[in-house]
Amino acid sequence: MTDINKKYFENRNKDLVNRKKENIYKRHENSIKTINCLLKASNLKEINNDSILLDVGSGDGSLINYLSSKKISCDGCDIND
């Protein structure tokens, strides 16, 4: 990883840590609702407790934490992994 990439990810993760958990979870909740609307419109299975998800580019892991709190099986990876 280049120094520029490393600096970007370090700064991004510091910014994410400073955000309130409730705000982050609300953002993820809205994202999942939007994704489910798109999946439903495409006649595909919506995300639910039976889903198994991979978050590519998981950053600070907040989406993984949110999905886990909703009992959705998930894992994540990021460029640093």
N, C-alpha and C positions, 0 to 999 in steps of 0.2 A: 504494500500500500504506500502511495506517495505521501509526502509530508502534508500536502494540501488536503488530501482525503482524510488523513488522520486528524488534522486540525478541525476540519468540518464536522466530523463525527463526534469529536470531543466536545465542541461547542454546542452541537445539536443536543447531545445527551445531557449536558449541563442545563440547557434551557428546558428540556422536558422534565427534569427532576424538580425544577422550581415551580412548575405548574401544579395546581391543586388537583388531587386525585379525582374529585367529583367532576371537575370540568373535563378532564381527560376521559373519564368513563362516559360522560354525556356525549362527547365527540365520537367515541367508539360505538355507542348505542345508535347514534344517528347514521353512522357509516354502515353498520350491519343492517339497519332498516332499509337503507338505500340499495344495498347489495341484494337483499331479499326481494325488493320490488323488481329489480332488473332480472333476477333469476326466475321469479314467477312469470314475468312478461315473456321470458324466453322458454317457458315450459320446462324449467329445470328445478331440481330439488332445492328448497330454501335451507338456509343454515338453521339448525336446531340442535337439540341435545344428542341426536344420533350422528351428528356431523363430526368429521375428523379434519382439522384444518392445519395448514402450514403457513405461517406468516414469514414471508421472505422479505428481509429488510426490517427485522423486528425492533431495531434500535434499542430503546430503553426497556422493552418487554411489556409495556403497558397494555397493548392489545392482548397479549397472551394472558396477562393477569385478569383483564376484563372477561375474556372468553372463559377462563377457568372459573371465575366467580359465577358464571352462568351455566356451569357444569357442561361446557362444550370441550371436547377433547382437542388439544392443540399443541403445537410446538412452534418454535421460531428459530430463525438463523439470521445472521447479519454478516456484513463484510468482514468483521473482526473475528468471526467464528472459524 
